[in-house]
């Protein structure tokens, strides 16, 4: 894994204007594994200019040609699958098997889906006496988090390129090496110079410069609700469009007729995988009072099994944040049935898989996003109570419902204020729209809904 000491701008690696750098740390052993340049507003300006200069040509490229470049990008990512998995493991800390199965594989499927959509999407439609053209929105400023470093990038860049937009990407400071690998794959795929540009750097410097830049038409951001709010305010002043994928506090609702053991085991795995750093994780498990004690036993056993396999969280800062929430849970009266603040290993930013019982809906750990391997189990009295608890946060990103009968689960899911619900452990679908109700975001990613974020319409009347 070699780090580039420049930015990928206008089809080549170019030196940074400033001298500041960011150390990349392996969270499993706390060693510095690389160093990347920290971009300034000047670097961002150079990248945005390159993206603007490339826009007219790329927007006019036939969709079939854009599809061909995306297919080549898919192939380039597939060819580097092992390198990608190793790089994600090195800078994020996720176990290699998870990096291979999820971090490296899902982006390949998403890139493939946009190669196909670019070729098949109707970029023109007839509405009465009008022809409606679906045109690229322009230059996209993409800002991504570290938790699924490559997926977050591909879920923005692939639809943007399919739509005919050009992009400047500012990836998370904790995981810039995966972003550099992605830029190499874009280059290998023969995407024309300036269509995709990468500037690594700090959020409040390079990220903010990108949001404020008048040459950016759309800011597509995934990250915390706090930063999303700030970005939306800045963009609003310039009447700039935003797409925001923000935080979550999703509910896993286990109805009394469900297969309890399955629902609890899958629920625990959902929270512990990626060390709890999944925005759509079902971090609140809702169990009927008659099944509560049995669910606690099952959850504690499932969490203990994870103890050996779990990776570290991304950084020392993140570990402190998660520990702070565990302390707060105890202070507010929740009961630990697995894990706690003690580190399971001497080295690395590890947090034990943690399960809280006796969590009530108003507690901090039931309301705020923890972003670590911490599950809260809440007790409900009846279905209406379960619904009130499930909908009782500012978030609405994802969720799950389990019942003996699919239609019973679906009836409950229809009443949930959230963007995605998995029914009885439904599988991930890379074509299904993903995004939030309420403060979990604005807009959708993936599939045709994700493509639509990067298009604007023009109506011709005849
Ligand atoms: P974060 O908001 O701190 O950072 C995300 C990105 O924004 C990073 O690239 C960062 O450098 C940049 N940034 C920070 N300050 C900025 C500023 N002032 N202007 C412009 N850019 C700025 O979030 P994080 O800690 O990296 O990621 C965790 C958060 O992301 C969690 O809240 C999680 O729920 C959320 N998330 C949401 C989704 C989703 O799809 N809804 C997916 C993954 C993560």
Boltz pocket constraint, residues with backbone or C-beta under 6 A from the ligand:
constraints:
  - pocket:
      binder: B
      contacts: [[A, 143], [A, 144], [A, 145], [A, 146], [A, 147], [A, 148], [A, 170], [A, 171], [A, 172], [A, 173], [A, 201], [A, 202], [A, 203], [A, 204], [A, 205], [A, 206], [A, 207], [A, 208], [A, 211], [A, 222], [A, 223], [A, 224], [A, 225], [A, 227], [A, 228], [A, 230], [A, 231], [A, 244], [A, 245], [A, 246], [A, 247], [A, 248], [A, 278], [A, 279], [A, 369], [A, 371], [A, 397], [A, 436], [A, 440], [A, 441]]
      max_distance: 6.0
